[in-house]
């Protein structure tokens, strides 16, 4: 329940989504009030980041890379392909039906979507191939939006160095493994080039927006 932070996260998220190649998807970005370090996406274009991860992030570029990774999961239908066969939630349930119900229905339906997504992450996790696909696409989305895609590696190195400080999902992929894969992907995709955005502008905007979270 923090309008300034929500608007900021949505600003960054929609900037990335507009350059992700799926204009037919309407994305929604939300903040979950939990100290677990996590982010996940659900069918219908819903992307959630936890307060714990947001507090570990130190720049808009890192935030952008996290959101880009989750946008990639939506675009590739990773969560939908896992959930839909079990008939636990459909894309229609998480988008058209939710919008048509008004405020009370929105709260109930969003709660359901979050619970289904969290349950799947805790009990099953995302397989390595899907994580690799999301990592690669996320790097491209971030770079295409003008962000430094290597910021994801910077964030993961910091989390790995301080892993005893943070609470991670039990099914989270090994951080060291992801770092090695991302470094290889960034080199193969030729994404290790200077960004064109004024980093001081990004840093000031990030600090102002997240002052109330810290």
Rosetta constraint file for C-alpha pairs under 8 A:
AtomPair CA 2 CA 6 HARMONIC 6.15 0.50
AtomPair CA 3 CA 7 HARMONIC 6.03 0.50
AtomPair CA 4 CA 8 HARMONIC 6.25 0.50
AtomPair CA 4 CA 209 HARMONIC 6.31 0.50
AtomPair CA 5 CA 9 HARMONIC 6.12 0.50
AtomPair CA 5 CA 209 HARMONIC 5.71 0.50
AtomPair CA 5 CA 210 HARMONIC 6.14 0.50
AtomPair CA 5 CA 212 HARMONIC 7.94 0.50
AtomPair CA 5 CA 213 HARMONIC 7.79 0.50
AtomPair CA 6 CA 10 HARMONIC 6.10 0.50
AtomPair CA 6 CA 29 HARMONIC 7.62 0.50
AtomPair CA 6 CA 30 HARMONIC 6.59 0.50
AtomPair CA 6 CA 31 HARMONIC 6.89 0.50
AtomPair CA 7 CA 11 HARMONIC 6.04 0.50
AtomPair CA 8 CA 12 HARMONIC 6.40 0.50
AtomPair CA 8 CA 209 HARMONIC 6.39 0.50
AtomPair CA 9 CA 13 HARMONIC 5.99 0.50
AtomPair CA 9 CA 29 HARMONIC 6.74 0.50
AtomPair CA 9 CA 30 HARMONIC 7.63 0.50
AtomPair CA 10 CA 14 HARMONIC 5.81 0.50
AtomPair CA 10 CA 28 HARMONIC 7.19 0.50
AtomPair CA 10 CA 29 HARMONIC 5.48 0.50
AtomPair CA 10 CA 30 HARMONIC 7.74 0.50
AtomPair CA 11 CA 15 HARMONIC 6.21 0.50
AtomPair CA 12 CA 16 HARMONIC 6.49 0.50
AtomPair CA 12 CA 60 HARMONIC 7.96 0.50
AtomPair CA 12 CA 63 HARMONIC 7.96 0.50
AtomPair CA 12 CA 64 HARMONIC 6.31 0.50
AtomPair CA 13 CA 17 HARMONIC 6.13 0.50
AtomPair CA 13 CA 29 HARMONIC 6.77 0.50
AtomPair CA 13 CA 64 HARMONIC 6.95 0.50
AtomPair CA 13 CA 67 HARMONIC 6.10 0.50
AtomPair CA 13 CA 68 HARMONIC 7.49 0.50
AtomPair CA 14 CA 18 HARMONIC 5.98 0.50
AtomPair CA 14 CA 27 HARMONIC 7.09 0.50
AtomPair CA 15 CA 19 HARMONIC 7.03 0.50
AtomPair CA 15 CA 145 HARMONIC 7.02 0.50
AtomPair CA 16 CA 20 HARMONIC 6.38 0.50
AtomPair CA 16 CA 64 HARMONIC 7.39 0.50
AtomPair CA 16 CA 67 HARMONIC 7.85 0.50
AtomPair CA 16 CA 68 HARMONIC 6.40 0.50
AtomPair CA 16 CA 141 HARMONIC 6.23 0.50
AtomPair CA 16 CA 142 HARMONIC 6.67 0.50
AtomPair CA 16 CA 145 HARMONIC 5.97 0.50
AtomPair CA 17 CA 21 HARMONIC 7.78 0.50
AtomPair CA 17 CA 22 HARMONIC 7.61 0.50
AtomPair CA 17 CA 23 HARMONIC 7.89 0.50
AtomPair CA 17 CA 27 HARMONIC 7.21 0.50
AtomPair CA 17 CA 68 HARMONIC 7.71 0.50
AtomPair CA 17 CA 71 HARMONIC 6.85 0.50
AtomPair CA 17 CA 141 HARMONIC 7.97 0.50
AtomPair CA 18 CA 22 HARMONIC 7.69 0.50
AtomPair CA 18 CA 23 HARMONIC 6.63 0.50
AtomPair CA 19 CA 141 HARMONIC 6.52 0.50
AtomPair CA 19 CA 144 HARMONIC 6.83 0.50
AtomPair CA 19 CA 145 HARMONIC 6.57 0.50
AtomPair CA 20 CA 71 HARMONIC 7.83 0.50
AtomPair CA 20 CA 72 HARMONIC 7.88 0.50
AtomPair CA 20 CA 141 HARMONIC 5.72 0.50
AtomPair CA 22 CA 75 HARMONIC 6.83 0.50
AtomPair CA 25 CA 44 HARMONIC 7.43 0.50
AtomPair CA 25 CA 45 HARMONIC 6.37 0.50
AtomPair CA 26 CA 44 HARMONIC 7.62 0.50
AtomPair CA 26 CA 45 HARMONIC 6.03 0.50
AtomPair CA 27 CA 44 HARMONIC 7.52 0.50
AtomPair CA 27 CA 45 HARMONIC 4.42 0.50
AtomPair CA 27 CA 46 HARMONIC 5.86 0.50
AtomPair CA 27 CA 47 HARMONIC 7.40 0.50
AtomPair CA 28 CA 45 HARMONIC 6.05 0.50
AtomPair CA 28 CA 46 HARMONIC 4.86 0.50
AtomPair CA 28 CA 47 HARMONIC 6.17 0.50
AtomPair CA 29 CA 46 HARMONIC 6.01 0.50
AtomPair CA 29 CA 47 HARMONIC 4.85 0.50
AtomPair CA 29 CA 48 HARMONIC 5.81 0.50
AtomPair CA 29 CA 49 HARMONIC 7.91 0.50
AtomPair CA 30 CA 46 HARMONIC 7.64 0.50
AtomPair CA 30 CA 47 HARMONIC 6.30 0.50
AtomPair CA 30 CA 48 HARMONIC 4.79 0.50
AtomPair CA 30 CA 49 HARMONIC 6.46 0.50
AtomPair CA 31 CA 48 HARMONIC 5.67 0.50
AtomPair CA 31 CA 49 HARMONIC 5.15 0.50
AtomPair CA 31 CA 50 HARMONIC 5.56 0.50
AtomPair CA 31 CA 51 HARMONIC 6.44 0.50
AtomPair CA 32 CA 48 HARMONIC 6.59 0.50
AtomPair CA 32 CA 49 HARMONIC 6.09 0.50
AtomPair CA 32 CA 50 HARMONIC 4.55 0.50
AtomPair CA 32 CA 51 HARMONIC 5.97 0.50
AtomPair CA 33 CA 50 HARMONIC 6.23 0.50
AtomPair CA 33 CA 51 HARMONIC 5.58 0.50
AtomPair CA 34 CA 50 HARMONIC 5.81 0.50
AtomPair CA 34 CA 51 HARMONIC 5.67 0.50
AtomPair CA 34 CA 52 HARMONIC 6.20 0.50
AtomPair CA 35 CA 50 HARMONIC 6.79 0.50
AtomPair CA 35 CA 51 HARMONIC 5.78 0.50
AtomPair CA 35 CA 52 HARMONIC 3.97 0.50
AtomPair CA 35 CA 53 HARMONIC 7.48 0.50
AtomPair CA 35 CA 167 HARMONIC 6.99 0.50
AtomPair CA 36 CA 50 HARMONIC 6.61 0.50
AtomPair CA 36 CA 51 HARMONIC 7.53 0.50
AtomPair CA 36 CA 52 HARMONIC 5.13 0.50
AtomPair CA 36 CA 53 HARMONIC 6.99 0.50
AtomPair CA 36 CA 166 HARMONIC 7.20 0.50
AtomPair CA 36 CA 167 HARMONIC 4.87 0.50
AtomPair CA 36 CA 168 HARMONIC 5.69 0.50
AtomPair CA 36 CA 169 HARMONIC 7.05 0.50
AtomPair CA 37 CA 50 HARMONIC 6.30 0.50
AtomPair CA 37 CA 51 HARMONIC 7.57 0.50
AtomPair CA 37 CA 52 HARMONIC 4.76 0.50
AtomPair CA 37 CA 53 HARMONIC 4.28 0.50
AtomPair CA 37 CA 54 HARMONIC 7.97 0.50
AtomPair CA 37 CA 56 HARMONIC 7.88 0.50
AtomPair CA 37 CA 166 HARMONIC 6.59 0.50
AtomPair CA 37 CA 167 HARMONIC 5.78 0.50
AtomPair CA 37 CA 168 HARMONIC 5.25 0.50
AtomPair CA 37 CA 169 HARMONIC 7.27 0.50
AtomPair CA 38 CA 49 HARMONIC 6.24 0.50
AtomPair CA 38 CA 50 HARMONIC 5.66 0.50
AtomPair CA 38 CA 52 HARMONIC 7.28 0.50
AtomPair CA 38 CA 53 HARMONIC 5.76 0.50
AtomPair CA 38 CA 168 HARMONIC 6.83 0.50
AtomPair CA 38 CA 169 HARMONIC 6.94 0.50
AtomPair CA 39 CA 47 HARMONIC 7.48 0.50
AtomPair CA 39 CA 48 HARMONIC 5.51 0.50
AtomPair CA 39 CA 49 HARMONIC 4.23 0.50
AtomPair CA 39 CA 50 HARMONIC 6.05 0.50
AtomPair CA 39 CA 53 HARMONIC 7.47 0.50
AtomPair CA 39 CA 66 HARMONIC 7.59 0.50
AtomPair CA 39 CA 70 HARMONIC 7.31 0.50
AtomPair CA 40 CA 47 HARMONIC 5.93 0.50
AtomPair CA 40 CA 48 HARMONIC 5.46 0.50
AtomPair CA 40 CA 49 HARMONIC 6.66 0.50
AtomPair CA 40 CA 70 HARMONIC 6.00 0.50
AtomPair CA 40 CA 117 HARMONIC 7.33 0.50
AtomPair CA 41 CA 45 HARMONIC 7.15 0.50
AtomPair CA 41 CA 46 HARMONIC 5.59 0.50
AtomPair CA 41 CA 47 HARMONIC 4.34 0.50
AtomPair CA 41 CA 48 HARMONIC 6.17 0.50
AtomPair CA 41 CA 70 HARMONIC 5.54 0.50
AtomPair CA 41 CA 71 HARMONIC 7.18 0.50
AtomPair CA 41 CA 73 HARMONIC 6.53 0.50
AtomPair CA 41 CA 74 HARMONIC 6.28 0.50
AtomPair CA 41 CA 79 HARMONIC 7.12 0.50
AtomPair CA 41 CA 117 HARMONIC 7.34 0.50
AtomPair CA 42 CA 46 HARMONIC 5.31 0.50
AtomPair CA 42 CA 47 HARMONIC 6.55 0.50
AtomPair CA 42 CA 74 HARMONIC 6.83 0.50
AtomPair CA 42 CA 79 HARMONIC 5.85 0.50
AtomPair CA 42 CA 80 HARMONIC 6.95 0.50
AtomPair CA 42 CA 113 HARMONIC 6.88 0.50
AtomPair CA 42 CA 114 HARMONIC 7.65 0.50
AtomPair CA 42 CA 117 HARMONIC 6.07 0.50
AtomPair CA 43 CA 74 HARMONIC 6.59 0.50
AtomPair CA 43 CA 77 HARMONIC 7.23 0.50
AtomPair CA 43 CA 79 HARMONIC 6.36 0.50
AtomPair CA 43 CA 80 HARMONIC 5.20 0.50
AtomPair CA 43 CA 90 HARMONIC 7.08 0.50
AtomPair CA 43 CA 91 HARMONIC 5.18 0.50
AtomPair CA 43 CA 94 HARMONIC 6.40 0.50
AtomPair CA 44 CA 74 HARMONIC 7.67 0.50
AtomPair CA 44 CA 91 HARMONIC 5.09 0.50
AtomPair CA 44 CA 92 HARMONIC 7.28 0.50
AtomPair CA 44 CA 94 HARMONIC 5.38 0.50
AtomPair CA 44 CA 95 HARMONIC 5.21 0.50
AtomPair CA 45 CA 71 HARMONIC 7.62 0.50
AtomPair CA 45 CA 74 HARMONIC 6.00 0.50
AtomPair CA 45 CA 95 HARMONIC 7.95 0.50
AtomPair CA 46 CA 74 HARMONIC 7.99 0.50
AtomPair CA 47 CA 67 HARMONIC 7.48 0.50
AtomPair CA 47 CA 70 HARMONIC 6.43 0.50
AtomPair CA 47 CA 71 HARMONIC 7.13 0.50
AtomPair CA 49 CA 53 HARMONIC 6.79 0.50
AtomPair CA 49 CA 54 HARMONIC 6.97 0.50
AtomPair CA 50 CA 54 HARMONIC 6.25 0.50
AtomPair CA 51 CA 55 HARMONIC 6.06 0.50
AtomPair CA 51 CA 213 HARMONIC 7.76 0.50
AtomPair CA 52 CA 56 HARMONIC 6.49 0.50
AtomPair CA 52 CA 166 HARMONIC 7.87 0.50
AtomPair CA 53 CA 57 HARMONIC 6.30 0.50
AtomPair CA 54 CA 63 HARMONIC 7.56 0.50
AtomPair CA 55 CA 213 HARMONIC 7.09 0.50
AtomPair CA 55 CA 214 HARMONIC 6.45 0.50
AtomPair CA 56 CA 159 HARMONIC 7.75 0.50
AtomPair CA 57 CA 62 HARMONIC 6.19 0.50
AtomPair CA 57 CA 63 HARMONIC 6.45 0.50
AtomPair CA 57 CA 155 HARMONIC 6.76 0.50
AtomPair CA 58 CA 62 HARMONIC 6.83 0.50
AtomPair CA 58 CA 155 HARMONIC 7.95 0.50
AtomPair CA 59 CA 63 HARMONIC 6.49 0.50
AtomPair CA 59 CA 202 HARMONIC 7.56 0.50
AtomPair CA 59 CA 203 HARMONIC 6.13 0.50
AtomPair CA 59 CA 206 HARMONIC 6.22 0.50
AtomPair CA 60 CA 64 HARMONIC 5.99 0.50
AtomPair CA 60 CA 202 HARMONIC 6.04 0.50
AtomPair CA 60 CA 203 HARMONIC 6.64 0.50
AtomPair CA 60 CA 205 HARMONIC 7.95 0.50
AtomPair CA 60 CA 206 HARMONIC 5.56 0.50
AtomPair CA 61 CA 65 HARMONIC 6.29 0.50
AtomPair CA 61 CA 147 HARMONIC 5.79 0.50
AtomPair CA 61 CA 148 HARMONIC 6.30 0.50
AtomPair CA 61 CA 149 HARMONIC 7.65 0.50
AtomPair CA 61 CA 151 HARMONIC 5.88 0.50
AtomPair CA 61 CA 152 HARMONIC 7.97 0.50
AtomPair CA 61 CA 202 HARMONIC 7.78 0.50
AtomPair CA 62 CA 66 HARMONIC 6.39 0.50
AtomPair CA 62 CA 151 HARMONIC 5.00 0.50
AtomPair CA 62 CA 152 HARMONIC 5.57 0.50
AtomPair CA 62 CA 154 HARMONIC 7.75 0.50
AtomPair CA 62 CA 155 HARMONIC 6.30 0.50
AtomPair CA 63 CA 67 HARMONIC 6.27 0.50
AtomPair CA 64 CA 68 HARMONIC 5.93 0.50
AtomPair CA 64 CA 142 HARMONIC 6.43 0.50
AtomPair CA 64 CA 147 HARMONIC 7.33 0.50
AtomPair CA 65 CA 69 HARMONIC 6.22 0.50
AtomPair CA 65 CA 138 HARMONIC 6.49 0.50
AtomPair CA 65 CA 139 HARMONIC 6.92 0.50
AtomPair CA 65 CA 142 HARMONIC 5.78 0.50
AtomPair CA 65 CA 147 HARMONIC 7.99 0.50
AtomPair CA 65 CA 149 HARMONIC 6.42 0.50
AtomPair CA 65 CA 151 HARMONIC 6.75 0.50
AtomPair CA 65 CA 152 HARMONIC 5.47 0.50
AtomPair CA 66 CA 70 HARMONIC 6.58 0.50
AtomPair CA 66 CA 138 HARMONIC 7.87 0.50
AtomPair CA 66 CA 152 HARMONIC 6.89 0.50
AtomPair CA 67 CA 71 HARMONIC 6.09 0.50
AtomPair CA 67 CA 138 HARMONIC 7.96 0.50
AtomPair CA 68 CA 72 HARMONIC 6.23 0.50
AtomPair CA 68 CA 137 HARMONIC 7.79 0.50
AtomPair CA 68 CA 138 HARMONIC 4.53 0.50
AtomPair CA 68 CA 139 HARMONIC 7.30 0.50
AtomPair CA 68 CA 141 HARMONIC 5.93 0.50
AtomPair CA 68 CA 142 HARMONIC 6.10 0.50
AtomPair CA 69 CA 73 HARMONIC 6.65 0.50
AtomPair CA 69 CA 134 HARMONIC 5.29 0.50
AtomPair CA 69 CA 135 HARMONIC 5.69 0.50
AtomPair CA 69 CA 137 HARMONIC 7.00 0.50
AtomPair CA 69 CA 138 HARMONIC 4.22 0.50
AtomPair CA 69 CA 139 HARMONIC 7.47 0.50
AtomPair CA 70 CA 74 HARMONIC 6.59 0.50
AtomPair CA 70 CA 134 HARMONIC 7.13 0.50
AtomPair CA 70 CA 138 HARMONIC 7.57 0.50
AtomPair CA 71 CA 75 HARMONIC 6.22 0.50
AtomPair CA 71 CA 138 HARMONIC 7.37 0.50
AtomPair CA 72 CA 76 HARMONIC 6.02 0.50
AtomPair CA 72 CA 133 HARMONIC 7.85 0.50
AtomPair CA 72 CA 134 HARMONIC 5.01 0.50
AtomPair CA 72 CA 135 HARMONIC 7.86 0.50
AtomPair CA 72 CA 137 HARMONIC 5.86 0.50
AtomPair CA 72 CA 138 HARMONIC 5.84 0.50
AtomPair CA 73 CA 77 HARMONIC 6.01 0.50
AtomPair CA 73 CA 78 HARMONIC 5.32 0.50
AtomPair CA 73 CA 79 HARMONIC 6.97 0.50
AtomPair CA 73 CA 130 HARMONIC 7.71 0.50
AtomPair CA 73 CA 134 HARMONIC 5.63 0.50
AtomPair CA 74 CA 78 HARMONIC 6.46 0.50
AtomPair CA 74 CA 79 HARMONIC 7.15 0.50
AtomPair CA 74 CA 80 HARMONIC 7.92 0.50
AtomPair CA 76 CA 134 HARMONIC 7.90 0.50
AtomPair CA 77 CA 81 HARMONIC 5.88 0.50
AtomPair CA 78 CA 82 HARMONIC 6.58 0.50
AtomPair CA 78 CA 130 HARMONIC 6.76 0.50
AtomPair CA 79 CA 83 HARMONIC 6.13 0.50
AtomPair CA 79 CA 117 HARMONIC 7.85 0.50
AtomPair CA 80 CA 84 HARMONIC 5.51 0.50
AtomPair CA 80 CA 90 HARMONIC 7.38 0.50
AtomPair CA 80 CA 91 HARMONIC 7.22 0.50
AtomPair CA 81 CA 85 HARMONIC 6.92 0.50
AtomPair CA 82 CA 86 HARMONIC 7.55 0.50
AtomPair CA 83 CA 87 HARMONIC 6.48 0.50
AtomPair CA 83 CA 88 HARMONIC 5.95 0.50
AtomPair CA 83 CA 89 HARMONIC 6.43 0.50
AtomPair CA 83 CA 90 HARMONIC 7.69 0.50
AtomPair CA 84 CA 88 HARMONIC 6.41 0.50
AtomPair CA 84 CA 89 HARMONIC 6.19 0.50
AtomPair CA 84 CA 90 HARMONIC 5.81 0.50
AtomPair CA 88 CA 116 HARMONIC 7.61 0.50
AtomPair CA 89 CA 93 HARMONIC 6.32 0.50
AtomPair CA 89 CA 94 HARMONIC 7.19 0.50
AtomPair CA 89 CA 113 HARMONIC 7.51 0.50
AtomPair CA 89 CA 116 HARMONIC 7.81 0.50
AtomPair CA 90 CA 94 HARMONIC 6.43 0.50
AtomPair CA 91 CA 95 HARMONIC 6.27 0.50
AtomPair CA 92 CA 96 HARMONIC 5.37 0.50
AtomPair CA 92 CA 97 HARMONIC 6.26 0.50
AtomPair CA 93 CA 97 HARMONIC 5.16 0.50
AtomPair CA 93 CA 98 HARMONIC 6.49 0.50
AtomPair CA 93 CA 109 HARMONIC 7.92 0.50
AtomPair CA 94 CA 98 HARMONIC 5.94 0.50
AtomPair CA 94 CA 109 HARMONIC 7.00 0.50
AtomPair CA 94 CA 110 HARMONIC 7.46 0.50
AtomPair CA 94 CA 113 HARMONIC 6.71 0.50
AtomPair CA 95 CA 99 HARMONIC 6.28 0.50
AtomPair CA 96 CA 100 HARMONIC 6.38 0.50
AtomPair CA 97 CA 101 HARMONIC 6.51 0.50
AtomPair CA 98 CA 102 HARMONIC 7.55 0.50
AtomPair CA 98 CA 105 HARMONIC 6.38 0.50
AtomPair CA 98 CA 106 HARMONIC 5.23 0.50
AtomPair CA 98 CA 109 HARMONIC 6.04 0.50
AtomPair CA 98 CA 110 HARMONIC 7.65 0.50
AtomPair CA 99 CA 106 HARMONIC 6.64 0.50
AtomPair CA 101 CA 105 HARMONIC 4.72 0.50
AtomPair CA 101 CA 106 HARMONIC 6.19 0.50
AtomPair CA 102 CA 106 HARMONIC 5.90 0.50
AtomPair CA 103 CA 107 HARMONIC 6.29 0.50
AtomPair CA 104 CA 108 HARMONIC 6.45 0.50
AtomPair CA 105 CA 109 HARMONIC 5.95 0.50
AtomPair CA 106 CA 110 HARMONIC 5.88 0.50
AtomPair CA 107 CA 111 HARMONIC 6.04 0.50
AtomPair CA 108 CA 112 HARMONIC 6.30 0.50
AtomPair CA 109 CA 113 HARMONIC 6.22 0.50
AtomPair CA 110 CA 114 HARMONIC 6.10 0.50
AtomPair CA 111 CA 115 HARMONIC 6.09 0.50
AtomPair CA 112 CA 116 HARMONIC 6.11 0.50
AtomPair CA 113 CA 117 HARMONIC 6.13 0.50
AtomPair CA 114 CA 118 HARMONIC 6.01 0.50
AtomPair CA 115 CA 119 HARMONIC 5.92 0.50
AtomPair CA 116 CA 120 HARMONIC 6.22 0.50
AtomPair CA 117 CA 121 HARMONIC 6.31 0.50
AtomPair CA 118 CA 122 HARMONIC 6.08 0.50
AtomPair CA 119 CA 123 HARMONIC 5.96 0.50
AtomPair CA 120 CA 124 HARMONIC 5.40 0.50
AtomPair CA 120 CA 125 HARMONIC 6.24 0.50
AtomPair CA 121 CA 125 HARMONIC 4.13 0.50
AtomPair CA 121 CA 126 HARMONIC 6.75 0.50
AtomPair CA 121 CA 169 HARMONIC 7.71 0.50
AtomPair CA 121 CA 171 HARMONIC 6.77 0.50
AtomPair CA 122 CA 169 HARMONIC 6.54 0.50
AtomPair CA 122 CA 170 HARMONIC 6.54 0.50
AtomPair CA 122 CA 171 HARMONIC 6.13 0.50
AtomPair CA 123 CA 171 HARMONIC 7.58 0.50
AtomPair CA 124 CA 171 HARMONIC 6.97 0.50
AtomPair CA 125 CA 171 HARMONIC 5.13 0.50
AtomPair CA 125 CA 172 HARMONIC 6.85 0.50
AtomPair CA 126 CA 130 HARMONIC 6.54 0.50
AtomPair CA 126 CA 131 HARMONIC 6.53 0.50
AtomPair CA 126 CA 171 HARMONIC 7.96 0.50
AtomPair CA 127 CA 131 HARMONIC 6.40 0.50
AtomPair CA 128 CA 132 HARMONIC 6.06 0.50
AtomPair CA 128 CA 173 HARMONIC 7.59 0.50
AtomPair CA 129 CA 133 HARMONIC 6.24 0.50
AtomPair CA 130 CA 134 HARMONIC 6.16 0.50
AtomPair CA 131 CA 135 HARMONIC 6.02 0.50
AtomPair CA 132 CA 136 HARMONIC 6.23 0.50
AtomPair CA 132 CA 181 HARMONIC 7.61 0.50
AtomPair CA 133 CA 137 HARMONIC 6.18 0.50
AtomPair CA 134 CA 138 HARMONIC 5.69 0.50
AtomPair CA 135 CA 139 HARMONIC 6.20 0.50
AtomPair CA 135 CA 182 HARMONIC 6.78 0.50
AtomPair CA 136 CA 140 HARMONIC 6.62 0.50
AtomPair CA 136 CA 182 HARMONIC 7.27 0.50
AtomPair CA 136 CA 185 HARMONIC 6.31 0.50
AtomPair CA 136 CA 186 HARMONIC 7.84 0.50
AtomPair CA 137 CA 141 HARMONIC 6.23 0.50
AtomPair CA 138 CA 142 HARMONIC 6.13 0.50
AtomPair CA 139 CA 143 HARMONIC 6.16 0.50
AtomPair CA 139 CA 149 HARMONIC 5.24 0.50
AtomPair CA 139 CA 150 HARMONIC 7.92 0.50
AtomPair CA 139 CA 186 HARMONIC 7.16 0.50
AtomPair CA 139 CA 191 HARMONIC 7.89 0.50
AtomPair CA 140 CA 144 HARMONIC 5.92 0.50
AtomPair CA 140 CA 149 HARMONIC 7.54 0.50
AtomPair CA 140 CA 191 HARMONIC 7.81 0.50
AtomPair CA 141 CA 145 HARMONIC 6.21 0.50
AtomPair CA 142 CA 146 HARMONIC 6.52 0.50
AtomPair CA 142 CA 147 HARMONIC 5.19 0.50
AtomPair CA 142 CA 148 HARMONIC 6.82 0.50
AtomPair CA 142 CA 149 HARMONIC 5.56 0.50
AtomPair CA 143 CA 147 HARMONIC 5.11 0.50
AtomPair CA 143 CA 148 HARMONIC 6.00 0.50
AtomPair CA 143 CA 149 HARMONIC 5.49 0.50
AtomPair CA 143 CA 191 HARMONIC 6.94 0.50
AtomPair CA 146 CA 195 HARMONIC 5.99 0.50
AtomPair CA 146 CA 196 HARMONIC 6.34 0.50
AtomPair CA 146 CA 197 HARMONIC 6.34 0.50
AtomPair CA 147 CA 195 HARMONIC 6.20 0.50
AtomPair CA 147 CA 197 HARMONIC 7.30 0.50
AtomPair CA 148 CA 194 HARMONIC 7.36 0.50
AtomPair CA 148 CA 195 HARMONIC 5.89 0.50
AtomPair CA 149 CA 186 HARMONIC 7.77 0.50
AtomPair CA 149 CA 191 HARMONIC 7.06 0.50
AtomPair CA 149 CA 192 HARMONIC 7.76 0.50
AtomPair CA 150 CA 154 HARMONIC 6.49 0.50
AtomPair CA 150 CA 183 HARMONIC 7.97 0.50
AtomPair CA 150 CA 186 HARMONIC 7.57 0.50
AtomPair CA 150 CA 192 HARMONIC 7.29 0.50
AtomPair CA 151 CA 155 HARMONIC 6.18 0.50
AtomPair CA 152 CA 156 HARMONIC 6.20 0.50
AtomPair CA 153 CA 157 HARMONIC 6.07 0.50
AtomPair CA 153 CA 179 HARMONIC 5.82 0.50
AtomPair CA 153 CA 182 HARMONIC 6.93 0.50
AtomPair CA 153 CA 183 HARMONIC 7.40 0.50
AtomPair CA 154 CA 158 HARMONIC 6.40 0.50
AtomPair CA 155 CA 159 HARMONIC 6.30 0.50
AtomPair CA 156 CA 160 HARMONIC 6.03 0.50
AtomPair CA 156 CA 175 HARMONIC 6.47 0.50
AtomPair CA 156 CA 179 HARMONIC 6.73 0.50
AtomPair CA 157 CA 161 HARMONIC 6.10 0.50
AtomPair CA 157 CA 175 HARMONIC 7.81 0.50
AtomPair CA 157 CA 176 HARMONIC 7.87 0.50
AtomPair CA 157 CA 179 HARMONIC 7.31 0.50
AtomPair CA 158 CA 162 HARMONIC 6.21 0.50
AtomPair CA 159 CA 163 HARMONIC 5.39 0.50
AtomPair CA 159 CA 166 HARMONIC 7.65 0.50
AtomPair CA 159 CA 175 HARMONIC 7.95 0.50
AtomPair CA 160 CA 175 HARMONIC 6.19 0.50
AtomPair CA 160 CA 176 HARMONIC 7.15 0.50
AtomPair CA 162 CA 166 HARMONIC 7.11 0.50
AtomPair CA 163 CA 167 HARMONIC 7.87 0.50
AtomPair CA 168 CA 172 HARMONIC 6.78 0.50
AtomPair CA 173 CA 177 HARMONIC 7.62 0.50
AtomPair CA 173 CA 178 HARMONIC 7.27 0.50
AtomPair CA 174 CA 178 HARMONIC 6.50 0.50
AtomPair CA 175 CA 179 HARMONIC 6.21 0.50
AtomPair CA 176 CA 180 HARMONIC 6.36 0.50
AtomPair CA 177 CA 181 HARMONIC 6.32 0.50
AtomPair CA 178 CA 182 HARMONIC 6.00 0.50
AtomPair CA 179 CA 183 HARMONIC 6.13 0.50
AtomPair CA 180 CA 184 HARMONIC 6.35 0.50
AtomPair CA 181 CA 185 HARMONIC 6.11 0.50
AtomPair CA 182 CA 186 HARMONIC 5.96 0.50
AtomPair CA 183 CA 187 HARMONIC 6.28 0.50
AtomPair CA 184 CA 188 HARMONIC 6.16 0.50
AtomPair CA 185 CA 189 HARMONIC 5.99 0.50
AtomPair CA 186 CA 190 HARMONIC 6.01 0.50
AtomPair CA 186 CA 191 HARMONIC 5.22 0.50
AtomPair CA 186 CA 192 HARMONIC 6.46 0.50
AtomPair CA 187 CA 191 HARMONIC 6.42 0.50
AtomPair CA 187 CA 192 HARMONIC 6.62 0.50
AtomPair CA 197 CA 202 HARMONIC 7.93 0.50
AtomPair CA 198 CA 202 HARMONIC 6.79 0.50
AtomPair CA 199 CA 203 HARMONIC 6.05 0.50
AtomPair CA 200 CA 204 HARMONIC 6.08 0.50
AtomPair CA 201 CA 205 HARMONIC 6.14 0.50
AtomPair CA 202 CA 206 HARMONIC 6.04 0.50
AtomPair CA 203 CA 207 HARMONIC 6.18 0.50
AtomPair CA 204 CA 208 HARMONIC 6.15 0.50
AtomPair CA 205 CA 209 HARMONIC 6.07 0.50
AtomPair CA 206 CA 210 HARMONIC 6.10 0.50
AtomPair CA 207 CA 211 HARMONIC 5.77 0.50
AtomPair CA 210 CA 214 HARMONIC 6.58 0.50
